[in-house]
Amino acid sequence: MTPHTNIIYVNFAPYENAGNILDYLLDHFSTVFSFTFNFHKISANQPQSKLSVYKKKQIVYECRLFQTPTNASVAFILLPIRSLVIFAQLLFHLVRLKDRFGPYSIYFTVNAFTAWAGNILRSLGLVQKTIFWVWDYYPPIHKDNIVRFMRFLYWQFDIPATKQSDHIVFLNKRLGDLRKKLGILPTNISYPVVGIGTNPIQKIQQKTTQPVKLVFIGVLKKSQGLDLVYKSADLLTKKYPNITLHIIGGGPDETHYRSLASSSSIKSIFHGYVQNNSHVNAILKSCHIGIAPYIPDKENIIYYTDPSKIKRYLEVGLPVITTNVFDFSKEISRKHAGIVIPYRSNEFVYAINQLIQKYPYYQKQALLLAQQYRYKKYYKALFTI
């Protein structure tokens, strides 16, 4: 990779700059084509799907992309059509802009379908190299037959995308081991593992621990486990009468959580989708504990990922409460950057008590762990082709 190489980057909102990946691309490529598609409806005011072309970090071209439905009732059912629309737009815009901005050197994405699309674009001569940073695995099991079928279809793209991309990097070791176990990748080859990076603050902010402020950031889906807070509300408010839960983000289950909050003894503040990064950081820094109580269910895709919300908490010195679902939870426990719990109310309340009692220590440990994953150094392996 040279400083003059351009790159096509395809991702879905609100993860287009998860772990500062877009910032890294802008620092290391002279021209960046950023395609951002909306999948979930996370806010009435969320930005439209768009293509942004950056030259030397400045936007020199921008256009809205066709917006397929994002409301929860139809978004998943229309997934095959939405995928076809995404591919058509990638092809249309890259052909249309080739004379102005091409040739295209690298195509980079984190999703199996868009990785498959990148390999098709390579076969058409539009891009030279493809990089698939594998972020997920959708187990082909689910109580809903439609969801199970859609996961099966997604896997049909994941297999060729994994086999045919020029460079494969996994978000965690579990993702690579799974594909080796299934015979998709050879067992005698090692593949790079690069998780979500961090941009840690320089200095821990000292703060009083009363009243306790919890914070959740992310897409509001039931699989994220936020129900545990409301199930624990009476226990929490008995010990911490003024405890507050801050919720940053929106999603398909936002109505469900607003309903729970309206009848709960715990005060909840819904900030909605906050686009400005400095505003997000200000909210996070004002809180005490970042929560990510994922439901331990075999259908939950979080088993195979590296939650960006966890890294977001750690980089501002917020100790974490999470469940033993994903690989990185072991690191949180080992480094005392938070507490990993079973998905139970009494354990959740106990974890809050422990963190508050030794808060400066856990604060320090959280930031120390974040410093190990500084994105400016950590992401080099993604682009070593």
RAQUIDA-V624969 format. One record per helix or strand of 2 or more residues. SS is the DSSP state (H for helix, E for strand). FROM is the first residue (numbers start at 1). LEN is the number of residues. Records with the same first field share a line. If there is no record, write none. Layout:
BEGIN
SS=FROM-LEN ; FROM-LEN
END
This chain:
BEGIN
E=6-8 ; 31-8 ; 50-6 ; 58-7 ; 104-6 ; 127-8 ; 167-4 ; 192-2 ; 213-5 ; 244-5 ; 267-6 ; 289-4 ; 319-5 ; 338-4
H=18-11 ; 72-4 ; 79-18 ; 98-4 ; 112-12 ; 145-20 ; 173-9 ; 222-3 ; 227-5 ; 233-7 ; 254-9 ; 277-10 ; 301-4 ; 308-8 ; 329-6 ; 345-13 ; 359-13 ; 375-9
END
